[in-house]
Amino acid sequence: MNSVEHYQVIVVGGGHAGCEAAFASARLGVNTLLLTLDLSTIGLMPCNPSIGGPGKGHLVREIGVFGGEMAKTIDETCIQLKWLNTSRGAAVRARRAQADKMKYRALLLKKIFSTPNLHARQANVSEIIVKNGMICGVKTETGVEFVCERLIIASGTYLNSRIIIGAKSYFGGPQQCRSSVFLPDSLAKNGIPLRRLQTATPPRIHKDSIDIQKMTELPGDPDSGGFLWENRNRFLPGQSSCYLTFTSSETIEAVRRNLKFSPLVLANITNVGPKHCPSIDRKVLKFPQQFQHQIFVEPEGANSAEMYLQGLTTSMPPDSQEEVIKTVPGLENARILRYGYAIEYDALAPLAFRKTLESRFIRGLYTAGQINGTSGYEEAAAQGLVAGANAALSILGREPFIPSRTRSYIGVLIDDLSGWDHPEPYRITPSHAEFRLNLREDTAEMRLIKESAKHKLISDERFEKVDSWLKKISLEYEMLSQMKINPTQALVEKLNATGSGNLKKQISVIELLQRPGIKYSDLTALLGESFVQGLQEKDQIEILENEIHYCGYAHREKDSMVQTEFLESLKLPVVISDDKKEVFSEKVRKILFGNDYDDLIQPFRKGLLTRSDAALLTSIMTGLNSENSNL
């Protein structure tokens, strides 16, 4: 008879979501077990070798503020780091790192085995154990049982997964790993609603078989620092380059000739895939007149021979892939090391979990990552962090960790996933964040460090260091706000010389810095030696300047942010006396008193309520106190 082992929290899955969940739980002092199909694939990057980018880079910065491992690990193992969207506004600027896949995985595995309160085992979980609607443990395919108070499933794309190449398909997970065949049945039997999704990956080619002379080199930025606050000012020389090429008209013709072999045309795969990362088959089908599509050729590691073809995703048969690739400039002699393929897998149906990432159907069950209907390493890691923290916090009897969409991209991600019936795998972008001027990458610590310390996700020592650093920026902003300058002849002449306009009345230094072309470093020259520059660090100065430049626009967001925060705090069902119901319009009454979260929130999101209705609803409901559970 097998012995039964007990852990407070069990995490199923060793990908980015599972690792962050296990780390977060263990750091909070909870005895945690990580179960994974294969220990050697912990931290595996089965698709692209990059982390970050617009929206995604914001998530990684926030993961770092909350003590997560992704920011630390990619900073330590990246072979290229660069800024994106530098010609645009600060709200959409973001870092993007090229990872050394092998080093990233090795370092993450080392951290798994060296973290206190964290244990790792190789096992294929085949069944969840539920009693009276509460999670009690799991059973593996070998019959071993593990008992727990909280369970986090971060199974990625492995649930009942099928690899599909052309007309062929077989059970399997990313990079020929095993599929988890029995766990989906156990979830379904216990009332968890599932759906089918799909994703795909491009071929990998040998680096010695490409002609970089026909491509545009894309080097890194040595002064791009790092995702982690501690690495903000580091210099990173000797980076690897990526390369940019484009499909040609011959490429499109080759794809068209082979479309009859595409799973999308054969209809042997679900059509529900990530819209932000379409295959070359889908691009040709949807945009038949477009013949030039970007292809980024990216190294998979400093010592790896493999190059990843970002933008050339396909699951057509091997012969078709060979034909298509050889029509791309610079890839005429490319040697394929791994063929592209698609994966179809089980995931949760929308609205299956709460903002804590706990299931709406089974108490004590949490889910994170691609099982929740997302796409991307960063989205998975962010969910893992939230799920792991909440599982541990619930055991400790402490307040749940629910990031607000007004203060973080993680909050936007979690709020969208828990309350939006999204049709395809969700990928975070700046357009999802309605308050993105306030959610800039450079303000991550300013927005979130206190919340991180409140939930004990970081050490007191780290909080004090970051808080002291932030206070210097705040004090300088306050000093500049109070410092007044008069339109002296000398100052007016200097301003005219810079082309920033005249000065006719007394203004604050903040107002001066809001003028185009005036930088913080110019103040000494403009105001004289009496002005003492309080900030010296480059990134502190950049944050100060961004806060000043965007303060007018950001301030306009405040009213909407307050209203959104109020809506997030609502507890359902809402109890309002009949006499107060009469002050609402008929439209509001229909929306509000159905006690349905989606009916309540969506009209605000979609602007279906008038300002007067919204203001009245907010003012009346602000005073309400309900002891019901917060959705």
N, C-alpha and C positions, 0 to 999 in steps of 0.2 A: 504493500500500500504506500502510495506516494505521500511524503510529508507536505504539509501546507505551510508556506511562508507568508508572513504578514508584513506589509509596508503601508504607511499612511497614504502615500500617493504612488500610483503606478502610471507610467507614461508608456504608451504603445507607439513605437515609431522612432527611428533615430535620425530623421532628416532635420531640416532647419527648425521646423515647428517643435518637434519632439525634444531636440536638444535644448532649445530655449526654455521650454516648459519644465524640463527636468532641472536645469540650472536654477531657474527662478524659485521652484519649490524647495530645492535643497538649500539655497542661500537663506531662505526664511526659517531654516532650522527644522524642516520636516523630513522624516525618513522617506526617501524617494527611490523607486526602482524604475530603470529604463529598460524596456524590453524591445528588441529589434530583430528583424529577420536575419540580419548578418552584421556582426560587429564591425567588420572591415568596411562597411558602407556608411558608417556614421558620418554625417556631415557631407554626404555625397552631393555633388553638383551634376546631376544627370543631363542637364541641358546646357545653357550658356555659361561661359566662364567669367561672368561679371556680376557685380553687386553695386546697386545704386542707380542713379539717373533721376530725372524729374519725378517727384512724388516718392519713388522708391528710395532715393538718397535721403529724403526727408525722414522716411521711416527708420532708416539705419541710424541717423543722428539721434533720433528719439529713443531707439533701442539702447543706444550708448548711454543716454542720460538716465534711463531706467535700469542701468546695470547689466544689460544684456551682453551676450558674448559675440554676436555677429560683428558689431562695430570693432571690438578689440581684435578679433581673429582676422578680419579682412585687412585691417591696418597692418598687421604683422606679416601677412602672407601675400599681399598684392604685388604684382609685377608692373602695374601701371595705375596711376591715379590722375584724374584730370577733372577740370571744371567744365560743365556743360551750360549752354545758354548764357554765356558771359556777355553777349551783346544785348540781352534782354533785361527786364527788371529783376530785382533781387528776389522776388517771390518765386520765380521759376528757376533760379540758378540752383545747381545741385552737383555734388561730386559723383563720379562713377569710377569704380575700380575694376581692373582686370585681375582676376584671382589666379594664383597658382593652385589648381584644383587639388593636387596631391598634398601640398604643404598645408592647405586649409583643412583638409580632412584629417591629416595626421595630428595637427595641433589641436583640433576640436576633440579628437579621440583622447589625446593626452589629458586635456582638461576634464573630460568626463570621468576618467579614472583617478583624478587627483582632487576632485571636489568633495569636501566633507558632506556627509548625509546622502551622498549619491552613489547608487550601485547600478551596474549595467549587466545585462544577461542577454544571450542570444536565444530567441525563442519565437515561434510562430503562434501568435494568439489566435485561437479558433473560436472562442466563445466568451461572452461576457456573462457574469453571474449577477442576477438581479433578484432581490427579494422585497416584496411589498413596495415596489416602485423605487427602490433605492439600490444603487450599485453596491456590490459586495466583493467583487473580485473578478478574476479572469481565469480561463483554462486554456492551456496550450495544446497543440496537436499531439504532443507526447503524453498528455494526461496530467501533467503537473498543474496544480492550482496555486494561485497567489491571491491572498486576501488583502483587501484595501478599503479605505474609507472614501477615497476619491480616485477616479480613473480618468485619464486624459488620452483620447485617441487622436494621434497625429499620423495617420497612415499614408499620407501623400496620395500618390496615384496607384497604390498597390491593391486596393480593394477590388477583388474579382477582375483584375486588369488583364487586358488582351493586347498583345503587340500586333500591329497590322502593317503589312508591307504589300501594297498592291492587292491582289485577291487573296493572299495568304494571311492567316491569323492564327495565333496560338496564345495560350495563357503565359503571362510573364510580366515582370515589372521593368522599370528603367534599367538600361544597360544589362539586359538579360538576367536580372534578378528574379527571384520567385514572386509569384502572385499570392496574395492572401485570399484564398477561395472561400473559407468557411466563416470568417468573421462577419461579412456582410449579411449572411443568412441569420446569424445570431442577432445582429442589430435589428433587422427587419422583424424577426419574431417577437422582439421586445418593443415593437411599436415605433421604431425610428424610421421615418420616411426617407427613401433614397431616390436618386436619379442617376442617369448616365451622362458623363461628360467625356471630352477627349482633348488631347493635346498632342503635339508632335515636336520633333527635333530634326535639325538638318544633318547632312553628312559631315564627317570630319576628314580632312585631307592631310597628306604629309607636307610639312613646311618646306621641304627641299624641292617640291614639285610645283611651286607657284612662281610666277614671274612678277616680282614686286615693282619692276620698272614700268609695268602697265597699270599700276595702281597708285593711289595717293596715300602717302605715309601719314599716319595719325599718331604723333608722339604724345607722351604724357606731359603733365605740368609738374615740374620738380617742386614748386612752391605751393602745391595744393593741400598741404597739411595732412589731415586724416579725418576720419569720421568721429573718432573719439576726442573729447574735449582735451585730454592730455596731449594729443598729437596735433593740435590745431596749428602749431607754428613750425612743425618739422619740415625739413628739406629732404626730398627723396630723389637723388640722382640715379643715373644708370637704368632708367625704365625701359621696358620692352615697348615696341610699337605695334599698333594695329594698322590695318590697311583698308582702304575703301576702293571698291570697284562697282560696276553697274551691270545689270543684265543688258543684253543687246537685242535687236530685233530677231537675230538668230536664236537667242535663248527662248524668246516667247514662242517662236515657231516650233522649237523643240518641245516645249511644254505642251503646246496644242496638239502636237502629233501623239503625245503620250497621255493625254488626259483620259483616254478610254481605259487606262490602267490605274487611274487615281481612285483611291477609296471613296473620295467625295462623289465621283461619277458612278462608281460601282455600287454605291450606297450600302457598303458593308461596314459602315461606321456611323455613329451618330454625328449629326452636323453641328452639334453644340460644342464649339471650340473657342479659344480665346481670340476675341476680335482684334486685340492690339498686337497680336503676333501671328498673322495669317500665313499659311503655307504659300509657296509660289504657285501651286495649283489653284488655290482660292483667289489669289491676286489676278491671275489670268482670267479666271471665270468671272470675277466681279468687275474688273477693269480691263476689258478686251482691247481698248485703244491705247493703253499705256504700255510702252515697251521698255522703259528705263526704271528699274527698281534698284535701290541701294543694296549692296552686299558688303558687310563688314567682315573682314578676315581677321580673326582674333586668336592669339596664342592661348593654349590651355595650361601653360606652365612654363617656367624659365628653362626647364630641361626636357620639356615635352616636344615630341615630333608632331603632335596633332594641332591642326588649326581648325577653328570653328567657323562655319559659314553663316553668320547672322544675316537673316533675310532670305535664305535659300532653303527654308524648311520644306520637306516633302516626305511623303510616305509612298511614293510611286515605287515600282519594282527596281532592283539594282541596275538593270540595263538602261532603264529610263533615266535614272539619276546620273549615270555615266554620260549619257548623251547630252543631258541638259547642262551639266557642269562644264563640259569642255567647250561650250559656246560663250562662256563668260570671259571677258578680257583678263588675262593674267592667270586663268585657270585651264588653259588649253591642254596642258600636260599634267593636270592634277591627278594624283593617285589617292583614291578613296581608302581610308583606313577603317572607317565605320560608316555604314549606310544609315541614312535617315529613316525614321519610322514614326508611326503614330501609336498612341496608347489610349484605349478606351477604358474607363474605370468608373466605379461607383463613388458617389459623393452624397452628402446630405441634401435633401430638398430644402429650398429656401424657407426661412423663418422657423428653423428647427431648434434654434438655441437663443439664449438671452444675451444681454450685453456683457455678462460675466463670462460668456462662452459655455455656460452650463446648459445642458439639454433642457428643453421644455417638456420632455416626456419621461426622463429618468433622472431622479435626484442623485447628485454626486458624479454624474457623467459629464465630462467636458470634451470638447473637440477643438482642434486647431489645424490650420494649414489648408491644403488642397481638398481635404475631405469637406471643408466648409464652403467649397465652391470658389476658390481663389486661384490665381496663377502667379507664381513668382516666389523666389527664395525670401525676399524681404517681407512680403505680406505674410508668409508662413511663419517667419521668425517673430514678427510682431504679435501675431495671434498666440503663438506658443508662450511668449512672455506673459501675456495677459491671462491665459488659461492656467499656466503654472502658478502664477502669483495668486490667482483667485482660489484655486484648489487648496493651496496651502493656507491662505488667509481664512477660508471658511473653516478649516480644521482648527485653526488657532482662535476662532471666534472673533475675528477682527473685521473691520469694515471692508467691503469689497473694493477692488481696484477697477474702476470704470473710467477710463480717460474720456474727457469731453471732446466733442468734435470742434468746439470753439477754441481749444487749446492745443490740439495735436492732430497730426495725420493719422496716428494710431486710433484716435477717437473717431475720426471720419471713417476709417476702415471698419472698425467694430460696429459703429452705428449703422453703416450701410448694410453690412452683412447680416446683422440681426433683425433689421426692420424693412428690408427692401427685397422684393422678389426679382432678383437679377437673373436674366435668362442665360448668361454665359459666364465662364470663369472670370472672376472680378480681378482687375488689375488697377492699382491705385495710380491716379494722375493728379496733377495740380488742379485740374478742372473739377474734381470731386470735392475739393475743399472750398467752400464759399467764403471762408475767412482767410484765404491764403496770404494776404498782405501781412496779417498778424502771425501766420504760421511759417514764416520764412525759415530757411535752414539755419541761418545764423542766430536765431532767437530760441533755439531748442532748449538750451539751459535756462534761459530767462523764463520760459513758459512752464517748464516741467520739473526743475530740480527740487522745488519744495514738495511737490506731490511725490516725487521719488523718495525723498527722505521721510515723508509722512508714513509711507507704507513699508519703510525699512528695506527698500530695494537696493540702496547703496549704503556705504558706511558713513558714520558721522564725520569722519575725517575728510572724506571726499566732498561731502556736502559743504563743509566749512570752507574748503579751498575754492570751490566753484562760487559759493555765495559771496565770499570776499572779493572775488574777481568781478562778479556782477555788480556789486555795490559801488565799485570804482566808476563803472559806466553810468550808473544811476546818479551818483553824486556829481559827476561832470555835467550830465544833462541838466540837472537842477541848477547848478552854478551858471551854466550858459543861459538858462531861462531867466534867471534873475539879473544877469549882467546886462545893463543897458548901455547903448552907444549913441552918441549924438552926431549929427551930420556936419562934422568939421570939414573945413576946406581940404585938408590933407587926405582925409578918408574918402571924400567924394571924388577927388582926383584919382586915388588908387582904384576905386570901384569902376570909374569910367575907363580906366586903363585896362581893366580885366574884361570889360564888356558886359558887366553884370548890372548895369543901370545906375541911375542916380539915387541919392538918399536925401529926403526932404524932411524927415521927422525922426524922433527918437524911436529906436527899435531894440529888441533884445538880440543877443548874439545868435540865438536859435533862429530867429527870423532872417538874420543875415545868411546863415548857413543853408537856408532853404532856397536861396537864389542859385540859379544854374551857374556852374563854373566855380563856385566858392567851396573850398574844402577846409576841413579842420586844420590841416597843415598850413593853410594860408593865413590863419588868424594872427599869428605873431607879426607877420609882415604888414597886415592891414591895421592892426590895433596897436602895434608898437611893443617894445620890450616889457611893458607893464603887464601884458597878457602872458600868463604862465600856463603852458600846455599840461593838463593834468593826466592825460593818457599817452602812453608810449607804445604799447603793443599794437601791432597792425590790425589784428582782428577785433580788438576792443574799439579802435577808431572806426573800422568799417561798420560795426554794429551801431555805434553812436550816429554815424552819418546816415545809415539806412533808417534808423528810428526818426531822425529829424526830417529826412526827405519824404518819408511816407506817413508822417504823423497825421496830416490832414485827412488823407484817404483812410488810414487805419481807424481814425476816430469816428468816421462815418459808419464803420462796421460795428461800433460798440453797441448801438441800440439793438441791432439784429442779433448780436452775440448774447446780449442779456436775455432776449426773448427765447433764443435757442437753449440757453442754459436752464431757463425756467421750464421749458418743455421737457428737457432731459430729466428734470427733477420730479416730474409728475408721477404719481403713483395711482395705478388703476385698480379697481374701479373708482372713478371720481364721484364723491358724494356732495351734492349741492342741493340746498333746500328749494322747494318748488317756487317760492316767491322770487328767488334769484334767477331761476331758469327763465322767467318771463322776460328778463331784460335782454336776453340774447335774441338774435334774429332766428327765423325758422331754420335757415341753413346751418347756423352754428349748433342749434339744438339737435338736429339730425346727426351732425358730425360727432358731437361731444358725448351724448348720452347713450351711444351704442356700446360704450365701454370697450371699444376695439382700438388698440394702439395705432394700427395703421390708419384707420379712419380719422383718428385725432391728429396725427402728425403730418400726414401727406398734404392736407390743404394748406398748412403753413409753408411746407416745402415748395409747393407748386403755385403759391400766390393766389389761391382760390378765395381767400378771405380778404375783406377790405381792411384797411388800416384801423378803422374804428372798431370793427368786430374783433380784430386781433388784440388791440389795446384793451378793450373792455374785458375780453376773455382772460387776458393776462392779469389785469388788476384785480378782478374778482377772485381768480383762482390762486393768486399768490398767498392769500391768507389761509388757504385750506391746509389742513393737516390730516393725512390719512396714514393709518398704521398697516395698510396693505403692502404686499411685496412690491418692490420697484421692478418694473419690467426693463 
